[in-house]
Amino acid sequence: MSQLAGLSFEFTEEQEKLRQAYRNFAMKELAPNSLRWAKAEKFPFQALKAMGDFGLLGMTFPKSVGGGERSWVDLSIAVEEIGRADLSCAWIALMGNSYPKLLNDEAILREIIAGRRLLAFAETEPHAGGDAANIKTTAERRNGNYVINGLKTFVSLVPGSDLLVVTALTDPAAGGKRGMSMILVEADRPGLNITAIPEPGVQAHMLGTIKFDNVTVPCSNLIGEENRGFYMMRERWDYTRGVGPTMITGAVLQALDDTVARAKAKQTFGRPLLKWQSIQFKLVEHYTKIEAARLLAYKAAWMADNHQRVTQYASMLKYYIAEVATAALADCLEIWGGAAFNEEHSVFRKHLDIMGWKAAGGGQDIHKIVIGTEMFGGEYATHRAHTEQKN
Ligand SMILES: Cc1cc2nc3c(=O)[nH]c(=O)nc-3n(C[C@H](O)[C@H](O)[C@H](O)COP(=O)(O)OP(=O)(O)OC[C@H]3O[C@@H](n4cnc5c(N)ncnc54)[C@H](O)[C@@H]3O)c2cc1C
């Protein structure tokens, strides 16, 4: 394609080859185990190790720590292909690429990138999800240690992770925005209690609650600067939201492809379902909307590669993909008829997986708040009190 207009919508030849390699890996190593892992109720370490061996964790990290020195666009391609095979594994791969960015301990990074250790990120609390600054967990400095008390919930990769990045108030009087820090906590510390939440979707990626009862870690476990945790967390979100959504486009594209195959094979009133205009039009509309979502997704990854601010784009993407994916999977289920009304069916499972995606990282309206604030400025931020905006 001509570069004259300054735009290119082509992947490089190397990226096309990578996509094929990722798809082959995902279909051979991950897809056949997807249902078994989802039902096992424990973390799929086999998948983690296989993805580490294949270079899917730490893809954007320097080679000196075992990373692949690849771009965010390359990572989006990988996550999209894994998403076709298994959404839980795509989620695990995405986190294996974004959470470790918070760490600077090379020895630990190497282990994580190899898939031998696992890192989770615990920010949400029962009263602080979309309103993420409203946390109550505290980390009090005592004799060179932090003593942590509080409760985190809906934490991905838990149980399973042996390392946790925890957000806690180190200056409670200053509140969540100016008094929050990030602290690395080993999951086997005394006083730490993890319980699994029974998930309906993305089951193998695991979801847990963590209670901290006087959990003590050395102050050297602080990540970055004390009381800057909120801003570090926000920066990280841009990457999980900006690159992550290709796992959803991959999952939905596979569901649409499977549904087309079904609509060719299943006949009603003497002709294949796909020959009925209402069925074919539904599928065509969803392929079109998912393609629009893919363009947003790859643009966000390209912006990240070009060190551009992705906050607004990442939220547009997170919101838009959730809308189109939910609608596409609902219609896929309808086209499958009774055959997909089965909790082991891949389309039915994806339909539940998407509900998790919708809630994770903030609901739809939270992203509209972010988009509006980016577009119209803090003065018009709908979530802040009028007096707060004036001050
Ligand atoms: C599968 C999954 C994985 C997750 N992984 C992690 C993880 O790894 N680590 C972690 O810390 N957390 C994780 N979470 C938690 C997740 O980030 C939160 O669930 C999310 O931030 C939403 O918070 P909430 O559930 O408290 O919903 P709330 O914030 O209470 O929102 C509930 C609903 O109200 C809407 N809403 C909220 N405020 C407003 C407003 N001002 N105006 C209009 N509408 C509003 C939202 O859009 C949403 O629809 C995960 C959750 C899921 C489901």
The ligand as a Gaussian input file, in Angstrom:
#p B3LYP/6-31G(d) Opt

LIG

0 1
 C      -12.982000     -10.603000      35.016000
 C      -12.516000      -9.507000      35.918000
 C      -11.165000      -9.321000      36.132000
 C      -10.714000      -8.329000      37.014000
 N       -9.368000      -8.215000      37.289000
 C       -8.954000      -7.328000      38.227000
 C       -7.558000      -7.281000      38.629000
 O       -6.716000      -8.002000      38.108000
 N       -7.218000      -6.427000      39.637000
 C       -8.120000      -5.612000      40.251000
 O       -7.742000      -4.885000      41.150000
 N       -9.429000      -5.611000      39.884000
 C       -9.870000      -6.451000      38.896000
 N      -11.199000      -6.508000      38.546000
 C      -12.130000      -5.577000      39.158000
 C      -12.600000      -4.525000      38.178000
 O      -11.551000      -3.650000      37.811000
 C      -13.809000      -3.807000      38.778000
 O      -14.859000      -4.754000      38.835000
 C      -14.180000      -2.599000      37.975000
 O      -13.265000      -1.547000      38.202000
 C      -15.595000      -2.120000      38.284000
 O      -15.738000      -1.897000      39.658000
 P      -17.024000      -2.426000      40.422000
 O      -17.187000      -3.851000      40.102000
 O      -16.878000      -2.008000      41.834000
 O      -18.210000      -1.647000      39.721000
 P      -18.694000      -0.138000      40.002000
 O      -17.539000       0.803000      39.875000
 O      -19.484000      -0.112000      41.256000
 O      -19.646000       0.083000      38.760000
 C      -20.890000      -0.598000      38.654000
 C      -21.650000      -0.024000      37.468000
 O      -21.938000       1.364000      37.704000
 C      -21.448000       2.155000      36.641000
 N      -20.960000       3.439000      37.219000
 C      -20.048000       3.593000      38.230000
 N      -19.855000       4.886000      38.474000
 C      -20.642000       5.581000      37.602000
 C      -20.864000       6.976000      37.334000
 N      -20.205000       7.943000      38.008000
 N      -21.762000       7.319000      36.383000
 C      -22.434000       6.350000      35.680000
 N      -22.243000       5.014000      35.865000
 C      -21.364000       4.638000      36.806000
 C      -20.320000       1.348000      36.002000
 O      -20.132000       1.710000      34.618000
 C      -20.844000      -0.080000      36.166000
 O      -21.707000      -0.395000      35.110000
 C      -11.652000      -7.479000      37.655000
 C      -13.028000      -7.655000      37.432000
 C      -13.463000      -8.658000      36.575000
 C      -14.931000      -8.833000      36.356000

